[in-house]
């Protein structure tokens, strides 16, 4: 990734240099053409003012003279069809013909015609071959220099980008190693925890005197151990830039039931009532573990800030699956909604909160991770305005299974 980023920086530097070179070349060419045009005009005017005969014209130039008696003479070697005799006739009677260009046998000529005060009409014809050669040589030099500059800029940009990204690459490698090591160390105790919970469940099932409530609690421990393992695997995939999360059909209604069941103990301890309003089946496509993490974060946030009730609503709107997680706590200032999904955000209290609650709502990493998971599933999460201004409602929207586009998460 660092190498690709360095190459992209190099390409961007080359493109930027190319645009600058093109702009400077255009300006230089414009200045050159204007300078040559002014120089050509000055040469023609000088030849007209000083011409006394046609036998010795300036270098690269031909002359045509018409005396007051109407006699025409031309410089030796003047190519046929180059002289503009119509302009000579116009100037001879007091007209002012413009300077014109004429191409004869792939040679371009600049022609100026004037009648002088002595009654002699002079036409100066300049062969532009030397001017074009000089211009073409300059353009070729500028083009070659620009191409060389592009390669140099690209190489320099790639080298500088690689140097700039080397510390970042090292930090990312260290982070990946840390996540991999942590995942490896956590996987073993989680596996042992799950195995022991399953053994305990098996023994309790065999014991006819086992209380149903105790067996249910053990079943919950087994389920939670499995979910923790799945979450750990999902976190490892999320930390790996080359990792690919699996895509599978997910029932949001069932997933919300499982999340609320897992949050039941914490909610009961806090004396919070959990409610679920959902149809029988709301299908989406994605990673079960990742979506469980998102819903768990939203539910945990609501439980920690609710006064009495947390309500989760699941529904389908058009081709979008919608999950609303609402609480009746202190609420959130809507003006801070754009920052709620940044990491470690604390908002001021929007209204009265229950006794013992902090003055503001702290979000830590939870909502930021929800936003990342939603974006990875082509969805979004947002704060929804409540009708009475009390409490907070977060809405998670995902494409339904019928509209989901398969891609790597």
BASETI-11321 format. One record per residue (C-alpha): x, y, z. Coordinates in steps of 0.001 Angstrom, whole numbers, plus 500000, padded with zeros to 6 digits. Example, Ala and Ser with C-alpha at 12.3 -4.5 7.8 and 13.67 -1.06 7.14 Angstrom:
2
      X      Y      Z
 512300 495500 507800
 513670 498940 507140
This chain:
409
      X      Y      Z
 500000 500000 500000
 502833 502383 500806
 504477 501639 497467
 501235 502256 495620
 500719 505493 497526
 504264 506604 496657
 503658 505824 492990
 500401 507772 493071
 502226 510739 494570
 504818 510475 491828
 502151 510380 489132
 500373 513337 490690
 503637 515282 490839
 504286 514456 487177
 500776 515522 486165
 501076 518769 488115
 504476 519432 486565
 503048 518670 483138
 500247 521175 483606
 502728 523817 484743
 505018 523064 481785
 502109 523256 479342
 500995 526583 480793
 504509 528030 480710
 505087 526689 477200
 501854 528271 475986
 502894 531612 477458
 506396 531286 475983
 505034 530395 472542
 502630 533335 472665
 505437 535710 473613
 507662 534213 470892
 505036 534583 468177
 504263 538143 469149
 507968 538954 469218
 508541 537406 465789
 505517 539216 464370
 506800 542544 465676
 510293 541774 464351
 508931 540864 460909
 506887 544064 460789
 509942 546117 461731
 512071 544401 459037
 509482 545052 456353
 509060 548689 457341
 512818 549215 457407
 513156 547702 453931
 510366 549897 452575
 511833 553072 454035
 515368 552442 452692
 514677 550793 449337
 516112 552767 446422
 516339 549891 443946
 515462 546206 443732
 518905 544841 442992
 520268 544650 446550
 517400 543763 448983
 518062 542731 452625
 518817 539065 453263
 515815 536783 452838
 513756 539542 451287
 512525 540583 447852
 511433 544032 446668
 508914 545249 444124
 509026 548960 443160
 506641 551067 441101
 507853 554521 440140
 505529 557497 439639
 505405 556694 435948
 503940 553262 436697
 507003 551194 435791
 507339 547977 437873
 510664 546389 438794
 511320 543334 441000
 514299 541764 442745
 516114 539069 440788
 515041 535552 441760
 511590 536544 443026
 509489 533348 442799
 506581 533527 440406
 503209 534213 442046
 504636 535673 445237
 504279 539402 444467
 500914 540953 445323
 500458 543253 442345
 496907 544120 443349
 498205 545568 446621
 500811 547558 444662
 498055 549068 442522
 495975 549945 445569
 498921 551607 447326
 499881 553504 444182
 496567 555364 444144
 496807 556254 447852
 495315 553136 449411
 496637 551382 452500
 496663 547617 451862
 497198 545411 454952
 500165 543181 455562
 499349 539711 454214
 500818 536220 454295
 501087 534080 451190
 502122 530460 450742
 503849 529539 447500
 505284 526039 447031
 505207 525318 450802
 507101 528546 451565
 505403 531248 453589
 505997 534908 452818
 505025 538082 454657
 504133 540949 452313
 503867 544679 453130
 503060 547390 450590
 503283 551184 451012
 503532 554314 448915
 506334 556573 450095
 506353 560361 450094
 508516 560463 446979
 505714 558836 444979
 507438 555434 444790
 505343 552421 445814
 507394 549725 447541
 506401 546141 448275
 508671 544237 450656
 508404 540425 450647
 510058 538489 453494
 510739 534753 453311
 509676 533359 456734
 511625 530106 456458
 514354 531269 458845
 511793 532542 461357
 509894 529256 461281
 513083 527275 461663
 514058 529268 464734
 510575 528888 466185
 510438 525143 465540
 513855 524629 467087
 512811 526505 470208
 509547 524536 470469
 511392 521234 470067
 513816 522233 472799
 510979 523211 475111
 509114 519966 474368
 512172 517817 475089
 512867 519754 478276
 509253 519353 479359
 509305 515570 478797
 512523 515288 480757
 510996 517424 483500
 507983 515107 483689
 510176 512058 484226
 512290 513882 486788
 509196 515156 488607
 507635 511690 488621
 510788 510058 489946
 511318 512778 492538
 507691 512630 493634
 507829 508851 493989
 511064 509035 495973
 509806 511813 498249
 506466 510053 498678
 508226 506831 499625
 510372 508684 502164
 507354 510500 503597
 505313 507307 503874
 508060 505164 505356
 507274 506165 508991
 503555 505675 508342
 504214 502298 506758
 506245 501294 509799
 503476 502446 512132
 500862 500499 510155
 503054 497396 510177
 503492 497748 513938
 499739 498169 514342
 499014 495078 512237
 501528 493051 514250
 499971 494252 517492
 496459 493360 516326
 497618 489976 515071
 499456 489246 518330
 496525 490418 520434
 494131 488353 518354
 496316 485294 518707
 496583 485746 522473
 492844 486322 522871
 491784 483484 520600
 493164 480790 522920
 491415 481924 526153
 488197 482517 524235
 488379 478996 522848
 488995 477595 526326
 486141 479697 527720
 483776 478410 525083
 484869 474816 525623
 484418 475030 529382
 481035 476677 529004
 479921 473913 526645
 481142 471229 529095
 479272 472941 531903
 476144 473173 529799
 476413 469481 528918
 476669 468494 532593
 473773 470714 533594
 471615 469217 530862
 472323 465735 532186
 471468 466734 535751
 467686 466487 536264
 467880 468831 539264
 469302 471726 537253
 467239 474859 537500
 465980 476114 534117
 467160 479653 534877
 470688 478463 535589
 470745 476424 532401
 469518 479461 530464
 472324 481569 531894
 474900 478957 530874
 473373 478829 527403
 473878 482597 527269
 477528 482235 528289
 478091 479688 525506
 476404 481964 522979
 478363 485003 524155
 481646 483102 523909
 480842 482183 520317
 479906 485766 519513
 483108 487056 521086
 485111 484706 518909
 483247 485908 515812
 483779 489540 516814
 487489 488902 517333
 487781 487379 513875
 485901 490342 512397
 488199 492796 514174
 491244 491003 512789
 489785 491219 509288
 488962 494915 509776
 492535 495651 510913
 494026 493861 507909
 493956 496170 504843
 493953 493116 502588
 491377 491203 504633
 487993 490408 503106
 484913 490068 505270
 482512 487307 504242
 479136 488304 502820
 476102 486303 503785
 472339 486722 504240
 471551 488360 507587
 468148 488722 509240
 468200 492086 510994
 465190 491203 513125
 466816 488073 514502
 470127 489867 514944
 468434 492632 516951
 466757 490022 519153
 470121 488419 519884
 471762 491789 520595
 468976 492808 522984
 469151 489425 524701
 472895 489881 525221
 472307 493393 526592
 469542 492202 528900
 471728 491660 531963
 473277 495125 531784
 469870 496721 531142
 468320 494864 534074
 471083 496023 536377
 470479 499602 535285
 466682 499126 535484
 466267 499843 531786
 463453 498253 529796
 464401 496926 526351
 461760 496824 523624
 461856 495499 520095
 459365 496461 517394
 460142 494486 514264
 458437 492485 511515
 459088 488817 511085
 462008 489041 508645
 464189 491919 507378
 466952 490496 505161
 470203 492242 504276
 473501 491007 502918
 476747 491506 504811
 478958 490318 507623
 476982 488985 510574
 479790 489671 513034
 480309 493246 511785
 476595 494083 511847
 476333 492544 515326
 479152 494867 516450
 477298 497881 515024
 473969 497010 516627
 475661 496144 519918
 477427 499521 519974
 474167 501393 519303
 472288 499394 521930
 475057 499739 524507
 475152 503511 523918
 471381 503740 524379
 471373 501610 527545
 474116 503708 529137
 472241 506970 528480
 468596 505941 528857
 466472 506989 531808
 463958 504131 531675
 463494 502678 528186
 465414 501678 525080
 463344 500872 522007
 464713 499222 518870
 462579 499449 515729
 463286 497471 512574
 461426 498141 509335
 461765 498245 505567
 461346 501473 503604
 461288 500923 499851
 464530 498990 499211
 466220 500058 502456
 466356 498258 505786
 466134 500684 508718
 467025 500116 512371
 466174 502858 514902
 467709 502650 518381
 466039 505207 520655
 466442 506019 524353
 464672 508433 526712
 467851 509868 528199
 469330 513335 528176
 469377 513674 524404
 471958 515177 522066
 472341 518673 520682
 471467 518372 516938
 474097 521004 516139
 476752 518460 517140
 475364 515724 514881
 478196 515985 512298
 480783 515282 515035
 478997 512441 516785
 480702 509824 514656
 484208 511099 515311
 486269 509142 517787
 486096 510043 521479
 483473 512789 521202
 481843 514283 524301
 478689 516367 523891
 477187 518784 526384
 474011 517833 528176
 470948 518642 526076
 468413 518362 528890
 467822 516958 532357
 469368 513565 532953
 468811 510943 535595
 470520 511162 538962
 474156 510153 538838
 474461 510655 535067
 477385 512695 533745
 476833 516160 532347
 477436 515038 528760
 477245 511967 526558
 480552 510283 525788
 480760 508133 522687
 484330 506864 522625
 484880 504560 519653
 481409 503028 519452
 479645 505349 517020
 482799 505826 514944
 483027 502060 514447
 479297 501930 513621
 479823 504546 510926
 482734 502568 509438
 480757 499315 509439
 477727 501022 507877
 479875 502574 505140
 481456 499190 504420
 477930 497800 503879
 476907 500690 501574
 474768 502090 504369
 474823 504987 506824
 474154 505889 510436
 472746 509213 511579
 471187 510993 514518
 467427 511405 514088
 465589 514414 515514
 463088 513398 518173
 459662 514973 518168
 459756 516236 521753
 463497 516883 521941
 463979 514306 524693
 466238 511296 524352
 468243 510320 521332
 467537 508132 518317
 470218 506722 516050
 469201 505318 512669
 471159 502643 510828
 470191 502221 507163
 471353 499357 504955
 470452 498174 501461
 467951 495362 501600
 468985 491935 500343
 467118 492544 497089
 469178 495675 496337
 472523 494770 497920
 475401 494721 495453
 477946 491963 496191
 481406 493324 496858
 484238 492790 499299
 483771 494539 502638
